[in-house]
Each structure stands twice: as C-alpha cells, then as structure tokens.
Amino acid sequence: MKLAIRTRLLSSSLALGLALSGAALAQDDGLTVQVTLFQQTVAEAAAPDRDLAAFYRDHQFEPVWTGAGEVYTTRRRAFLAALQRADDHGLPGRAYDVPGMIEAMRAARTDSDRALLDVKMSRMFLDFAADLQTGVLTPSKIDSGIVREIPLRAASVYLDGITSDDPDAFFATLHPQRAEYARLMREKLRLETLVPQGGFGPSVHASALKPGDSGQPVIELRNRLMTLGYLPRTVETTYDSAMERAVAEFQADHGLPEDGVAGATTLKEINTPAEDRLKSVIVAMERERWINRDLGERHVLVNLTDFKAKIIDHDKVYFETRSVIGENKSTHRTPEFSDVMEHMIINPTWNVPRSIAVKEYLPSFKRNAYSNSHLKLIDARGQVVDRSAVNFAAYNERNFPFDLKQPPSARNALGLVKFMFPNANNIYLHDTPSKSLFARDMRAFSHGCIRLNDPFDFAYALLAWQTEDPKGFFKARLNTGRETQVDLENPLPVHLIYRTAVGQPKGHMGYRRDVYGRDALIWDALAREGVELRGVQG
C-alpha cells in the first residue's frame, strides 16, 4: 500500500522526514517522494532511538532484516546463528529470546508487522553486538575500583557492519580477538563438559598432606589431581614423587609457593569446585570485553591478583617482576584502569598524599612533634617549617595546613625510582625499601600504588629501547642523589587488570584468588542479567 504524499524534494532525507510527519507541500519541480506504510512505521518505531532513527533515515527507511531476497535471508541467518552461540561467550542467551524472534518472523504478515519487527530486530542486534564486543555490564556500577573506560562503538558501526557483504564475517570480528579470549572460551567449554559429570570429583578431606603420607586422603588427592589433569592415571596410594611434582605444577598454575606440599592453602585451591572455576572464566571473558581494543604492541601489564608486573613485547613476556598491590581496605585497594607511562623519576621525592598525612602522621605528630623525622613539614609558600613552632594539637583532618615530603634517599617510601603514568587515581609503580613482603604469596599491603621487587631491572628493560647502555645511563643519574626525570622516548601503555582466571600459552588454565572480592560481585551482576552456568542443575 502506498500513501500519495507529494512534497518538494529539499533533500531525500528531509523530504522523507516531512512526508512521514504528515506535512504536504505543493509540488513545483516535478520531483516526488512516495512513502510506503513500511517506511512510515519504521520511522515512527525507530524515532525514540536517535542513532537507530538516523541510520534508518540515511537509508531511506528501507528494511535491515525483513526484506525479500538472498541478502536479507543471509543477514537473518547470520544474526540467529550468532545469537544461538551467545551462551558460548558467557552472555545471557535467553535474554535475546531467539524463539520469540523466530515466532515473530513467522507471524509477520503485513507491512506494518514487518516494519515493527525490523526495528525490534535492529534494537536487539545493537544490544547483542555491544554485549559481545564491549561487555554486558557497566563496570563502574559494579565496583568503584573499576574505573576502566570501555571502548564503546557507535551504533552506526554495528549497523554498517551487519549490512556489509559478509554478515557472518562481521559477527566473527565482534568478540575479542586476543589469544587470551580464545583460551578462556576453550576452558569454559571444557568445564561445561565436566560439571554435569561431577566436576573434579570428590574433595580431599585433609588439613594438609605431604610426601610420604598414605591413606584415604592421599587417594582422594590422587584422584582429584588426575581429574584436574595434573597426574596421569595411577593406582598409587602413597604421596610419591609423581604426586609431589603434580602438586608443584598445580601450585605454579595457581600462584602458590611451588614446594610440592599440599598444605591448607593448596588444598583449598585443589578443592575449589569446577562450578566456581567456571564462574571465574565467564567473569574473565566479560573483563576481556571491557578492554577489547589494541593494548599496544609493547605495554605494561599488571594483573593485580597475580601480584606481578610484566612488560609485554609483541605478545611475549619481555620482563617480569613480583609486585605488591593495595591492601584489601576500601581506601587502599588498587583500582583497575589503563593509561600511558610517560617517564620515570630517579631519586624521587615522596609527596605524602593528604589522606595519609592527616590520618596517619598528624595523630603521631600530636603525640610527639618530632616523630617521623624523615618527613619535612612544608607550608603554603613551599618553605620547610620548624616543628617546634607548630601546635599540632590545634589541627585536625580538615584544617591541617601543611604538606609532608620525604626527600630522596634509600629510605624513601618510594625507594629510588618510580614509574609515572599520570592519572586521576594517583597510582604509579615504584621501588620500596620494604623488600620482605615480596617473599609472601599474597602481597596486598600498599596504600594503592604498585611496588616492584626488581625496580632497577624494570627501568633497564624500559631504557633498553632508547639507549645502548641502560644500566650505565640509570646508575649515572642515580649516583647524583638528585631527583631526575627521564622521559620515555616511546611512551608505553599501562593496563592494570584483575583476573582470577588466566590463560597460558601452554598447559593448564591458571587461577588466582579473588583478593578484593570484585569477581564475586561481577558474577552476581552477570547472573542477574541472565548469564547461566551450563550443566549446573538448578
């Protein structure tokens, strides 16, 4: 059915917009616009969504999905096939209502029916494409410590992609293309096969086991290690050298001391149910979508739960060192974000953050004005203040008028070098005089910044890309004792991430503990959106 509406053609889109709004202008140039009921219905249905309406308007309100011919058939098939794989990606498959869409396609009889269905499918497509490419959740709404900027794409990018010549190929480009995502997806499918078969089998009932032990708990450990894939099939009932090696390998994959002894912490990880590991994997896939962009051929990667800082060069670990992250307190947890490292400061001054100055040092000064003598009291003019002239009892957290600074020294809280990627969170990587903490397997002790076990070697690794003698270059500036800024000729992206499931190029999936409880919050939010654990009985 056609509506005989005639109007002067100011431009095709404007004329069509006027026609669809019911305007009628006298024809004076012989040009006409004929608007179908389909087009009018599409325009009205898409109107509440500016981006979608603009796309339809720019394409003369023609169908995206419900047209006749092979092009539209191929497009619909590609969309339905992608939706049916949604659960493979840890997305809320039922939320996309594939059966309802198929039924709506069958039931559409009139132009108006098809137009409404076309817009509905486009809206669902945009939701699904965004979920697949950049995640289901808004991370900052889950935890304020996740301050990551999500690389969202414009609706037109998705709509242009699906209307291209190869919609199947377009869908294949949406999910993260990094090898890490593929490893997570493989692990997800593996766990979904194991879960309905009993997961990893019966738990190990022991507080600790060591080489030479025997008995039922050792048999349980043996069976668990076999199911986990760390021990070949065996009927051995004693904690032998093979079991010791298997435990050590398991410990390596789970960030634990590799002593081959199944202590309480190791057994807790061994006894973790397959369902919980599956949740970790699905959460990690969602997190991968949040950083679905180019991370940089060279970049710094800090996985907070792994307590390590790495320099990555073309997908390979170029340098790695242990790290200490923020303590698990609301004011100390290290946030997750990405930025760019621009320079390092050798022999840094520690400008004590105000929160630390007034909450930790001011009470100490009130008790003893000369305590913490390594810190200098600085007034508003930048002058050092004699503490004997200050009545600290007169000040509180709100009115304390001084800054605190610690000059460069081997005892400086920042150590002898810090690595700067200026950010609103005031987080950076740095040396520390407190080396003993690096011997622990759980290293969450700082106020939020990231301490490095091998900061000099980290500096040499960065400087190697801009000087032939990185060690000599660094030492010459260090030996002056003066604060010195060294710019990186090629600034390096920095990504602070949080993963409890970590893919490895070879071998098993690695798992880490949920240090801050963030992954548990994310899983709960995904479950509320409709993400399910396949194979888990109600």
N, C-alpha and C positions, 0 to 999 in steps of 0.2 A: 504494500500500500504506500502511496506517495502523497505528501502534502504539497499542494500547488502554491508554494510561497515564493514570491519573487522579490528580489531586492537588488539594489545596486551593489556591485562587487567591489567594495572598498579594498578588501584583500580576502583571500579564500577563507582564512580562519575567522576574521572579524565578521564577514558576511554570514558565515555559518552560525557564529555565536548570536548574531542579531536575529537570524531566522529562528533559531531554537528558542529564543526568548519571546517569540511571538511578534517581533517587530515586522512591519511591512513598509517598504519604501517603494516609491514609483520607479519603474524601470526606465532609464533614459539612455542606456548604451547597448542594449540588446543582450547583456550578459545576465545569466540567471543562476540561482542556486536552488537545487531541488534537494530537499531534506527528507530522508526516509524516516519512518517511525522508529526503526532500529537506531538511527543516529540520534534522534531526539531523546530516546530512552537512555542511551549510553551517556549522553551529555548530562542529563538530569541525575542519573545514578552516580556518575563519577564526580559531580560537582563538589561534594563535601571534601574531597581529597585533592588539594591543589596540584600536586605533582602528577597524579594519575589523570586528572582532568586536562592538564597541559599536554600530556602525551597523546591522549585521545584527540584533543583539538588539533594538535600539529599533524595528526594522521587522519584528519577529516572524519573522525569518529567512526572509523572502519573497525571491524572486529579484530581482536587479537587472537581469539581462541575458537570462536563459533562459526567462522566462515566455512564455505564449502571448498573442497579440493584437497589435494595431497599435502600442500603446505600446512594447512590447519590441522589435518589429521596427524601429521608428523609432530607438530608442535604439542598437540594434546597428549599424544602417546609419550613423548619425552617428559612432559610435566608429570603425568601419572606415574611413570616409571620412577622418576626421581622421588616423588612423594612416598612411594612404596618402599624406598630404601632409606627413608628418614630415620627409622629406628637404628639402622646400622651405624648412623652417625651420632647416636645418643641424643636425637631430637625427639620431641613429643609427637610421635607418629599419629596417634589418634586425634590430636588437635587439628590436624589438617583435613580430617573427615573425607578420606578418599571414597568410601562407599556413598556418602551423601552427594559428592560431586558427580560420580558416575550416574547416580539416580537422577540428579538434576539435568544432566545431559540427555538422558533418555526421555525425560518428561517435557523438555522444552519443545513447544510446538509453534508458537507464534514469534514474530519478530521481536515483540516486547519481551517475551520469555528469554529469547536468545541474548538480547541486549543486557538484560539484568544478570544473566548467567555469565556473560563475558566480563562484566565489571567485577562480579564476585570472584571469578577465577583470577582476574588480574590482581585483586587485593590479596587473595590467598597466595598467589605466586610471589608477590613482593614480600609478604611476611616470611614465607618459606625461604626464599633466596637470601634474605637478610639473616635469618636464623642460621642457615647453613654456612654463610660466609663470615659473619661477624658475631654470632652467638645469640642465644635465646634471651639471656639476662643482661641487665644493665649493672655492671659490677659494683659501681659506687653505691648502689642501693642495697647491696648485699653486705658490704663491709666498707667502712670509711677508709680503711687502709689500702683499698684497691683503687688507686687514683689514675688508672690507666685510661688513656684516650683511645677509644675504639675507632678503628678505621672504617667508619660507615661510608657506604656508597650511595650516590643519588639514585632515586627510583628510575630515572631515565636510563642509567647504565644497565640496570636489570632488564628493563623493557626493550631497549635496543638489542640486548644480548639474546633474548628469547625470540625476537623477531628476525634474527640473523638466519643465514642459510643452514646452519647446523645446530639446532637447539640441544641435541644430546651432548655435543662437544662443549656447548656453553655451560650446561649443568656440571660437567666434569671439571670445569675451572673454578667453581664457586668455593668448594671446601678448601681448607689449607693444603698447599701443595708440598709443604716441607716433609721430609722423610719421617720426622717425629710423629706427625699426624697419622701417616700410614702404619707406623709401628704400633701406635695406640689402638688403631682400628683393628689390627690383626689380633692384638691382645684381648680386645673387647669380644671379638667373635670366638676366640679360644675359651674365654671364661664363660661365655654364654652357653657353650657346649658342655663345660664341666659342671656348672651349677646344678642342672637337673639330674646329674648323675651322682650327686652327693658332694660336689665341690672337691676340696682337697682331702676329704676323708675324715676319720675320727681325729680329735685333737690329742695332743700329747699331755698326759696327766703327770706332770712333774714340775717341781720348782726349779730344778737345774739338773743337767746331765753332763758328764764329761767322759773323755776316752777311758776305756776300761770298764765302764759300767755295763750292766746287763739287766735283763728282766723285762717285764711288760712295757714300762715306759720307753725303753730303748726300742722295742719292737714298734711301738706307736710312732716314735721319731723316725725310725727307718721307713715305715710305710708312708708317713707324711712327706718325707724328703723324696721318695720315689714318685709320688703323685705330683709333687711340685716340680719334678723334672731335674732334681739335683743329684739323684742317686740311681744307678742302673738297678734293674731287678735283681734282688738278692734275698736269701733266706737267713742271712747272718743275724744273730740275736745279741751280739756284743757290739758296743760302741768302738768299732775298729778304726784303722787309719783311713779307710774309704769314707766312712761316715764323718770322720773329722774333716776331711777335705771338702766333703759336701756341705757341711755346716759352715766352713770358712768361705766357700763360694757364695752360699746364701747370705752370709754376713756382708760380703763385699757388695752384693747387689742391693743391700738394704741399709747401707751407710753405717754399719756397725763394726766395731773392732774385730779384725779377722784372726781370732785366736783359735777357732775350731771348737770352742767350748760352748755348749748350749746353756747359757745362763738364763736368768729370768727375762732379761730384755729380748734376747734372741728367741726364746721360746714363745714370748708374747707375739713376736712378728711371725714366727712359724705357724702359730695357731690362729692367725688372723683369717677369718672366713673368706672364701672366694667371692662372696657377695660384696664384702667390704672392698676388696681389691677391684671389683667391677665398678663400684661407685667411684673409686679414685680415678680409674681410667676414663670414665664418662666425664667426670669433672675436668680432667686434664684436656680432653678433647674440646670442651667448652672454652677452656682457657686458651687453647691454641687458636680458636676462632677470634678471641679478643685481640690477638697480635697477628692477625692474618694480613701481613704486609711484608715488604722486604726488610729484614732485620739488619742488613748490611753485610757485605762480603767479609768484612772484618768487624767484630764487635765484642764488647764485654758482656758476658752473661753470668748473672749471679742467681742461682736457684736457692732461695732462702732456706728451704727445707733440707737442702743438701749441704749447707754450710761450706760452700766452695765458690770461689770466683774464678772464672775462666776467660781467657781471650780466645775467641774463635776466629780462625782464618780459613775461609772457603770451606766451611762445614767441618773442619777438623780442629781439635783442641790444640792450640799453639802454646798455651801456657795455662797452668792450673795451680791454685794455692788454697789452703784452708782459710775459712773466714769465720768471724764472729758476727752475729746479727743482733738486732734489738731484742731486749728481754721481753718476755710474754706479759707485758703490762700495757694497759690502754694507752699510756703516754709514751711508751718505748718501742712498740712494735715497728719494725721496718716496713715502710709502705712499698707497694708494687707500682712501678711506672717505668717509662722509657725516656731517655734523654740523650744528650751528646757530651762525651768527655772532651773538654777543650784544652785543659792544661793540668800540670802537676805543680805543687808548691813544695820545694825542698826547704827544710828547716822552717816548718810553718809555726806561726803564732796561733795559739788556741784562743779564739774569741768565745768565751764561755756563753752558751745560749742563756737567754734571760731566765727561762724556766728553771734551768739548773742553778743559776746564780741565786735566785730568790728562794727556791725550795730546798736546796741542799747546802749552799755555802752561807747564806745570810744567817740561818739559825746557829751555824758554827761560829760565825763572827760575833754573834751576840753573847756566846759563852766565853769566847776568847778572841779578842780583836786581832791577835797576831797568829791565829791558826791559819793553816793552808798558806804558808808564807811564799810558796811558789807562784801565787797569783798576785797580780798587780791590780790595784784599785784605780780606775780611770774615771775622771769627771767629764762633764759635758764639753769641756774645751779640749779634751784629749790629753790632759795632764795627769801624771801619776799623783795620787793623793796619799798623804801620810796617815796611816790608820790611827795613830794616836790622836788625831784631830777629829775623828769621826765618832759620834754617838750612835752606834749601831742599834741600840735599843729603841731609837726614835723611828726606825724604819720597818716597813712590812713589805709584803709581796707587791703591793700596788705602788708605793711611793719610793722604793729604793732607787736612788738617782745615779748609781754608778754602774759602769761596765767592769767586767773582770777579764783579764787577759793573762795568758801564760806565755812568756817569751820562748823562743826556740831553745830547745835543749834535748838531751837524750831522755830526760824525764817528762818531756811534754806529753800531755794526754793523747796527742795526735801522732806521737812518735816523731820521726824525722822526715816524713813525706806524706802528703795527701794528694788525692787524685780528684779533680774537680769537674763535675758536670752540673753547672749552676741550675738549681731547680727550686721551686717554691717550697719544697719539703725540707730543704736544708740538709739533704742527705749526700754523703760522699764516701769514698773509700779511703782508708788511711792506715798508717802504721800504728803501733801501740807498744808501750813499754811492758804491758801485761801479757807476757808470752805464755804463761802456764795454761791459760784457758784453751789454747789450741790443741792440747792433748786430750780434751774431752770429746766424746762423740756427739753430744748435744751442746751446741755452742750459741746459746741465746742469752747474752749478758750485757750488751751495749745499750746506750740510750736511743739507738735507732740507726746510727751510721754503721758502716761495714768495716770491720777491722781485718787486716790481711796478715797472714802468718809470714809471708815472704814478700814484703813490700818493695824491697830493693830489686829483687829479681823481676817483680811485676813492672817496675819502672824500666829496667833494662830491656824487657820484652817490648815495651811501647817505644822506647827510644831507638831500638834496633832498626826501625823503619825510617829513621831520619838522621842517623849518624853512624859512622863506621866503628866508633869506639863508645858504645852506650855506657859501659861501666866507667870508663875514664871520664866521660862527659859528666855523668852523675856525681861521681866522687869529687871531682874538682869543685863543684858547686856546694856539695855537702860539707866539704872541709873548710869552707869560708865561715861556717856558722851563721851566716846571714840568710834571712828569708829570701828565697829566689823563686820567681815564677818561670816555668819552662812551658811554652806553648807547644801543643802537638801540631805539627805541620798538616797532618790529616786527622781532624777530629774524629773520634770513634763513638759510634752509637753504644749506649749502655742500656741493658734490659735487666731490670730486677723482677724476676718471676718467682712463682711459688707453685711447685709441682710435687705432689706426693706419688705420682706415677711417672716414671722417667724412662723413655725408650733408650735402648742401647743398640749400636750398630750390629753387634753380635751378642748372642747369648740371651739370657732371660730379661724380662722387664724388671727395672729397678723400682723399688718402693721406698718412700720416706714417711716419717711420722708427720702428722698434721699439727705442727708446732703451735700455731696460733688458732687452730680450730676453724680456719677460713674455709677449708674444703667441705667440712661438715655443713656449714651454712649454705654453701653453693649447692651441695647435693639436695638439701631440703628445699631450696628455691626451685631447682630443676624439677624435683618431684611434684611440687605444687603446680608447675606448668604442664605436667603430664608426662614427663620422662619416666620410663619404666625400666626395671631390671628384667630383661627377658630370661625366662627359665626359672624365675623365682616364684614359688607358689604363694598365692595370696596371703 
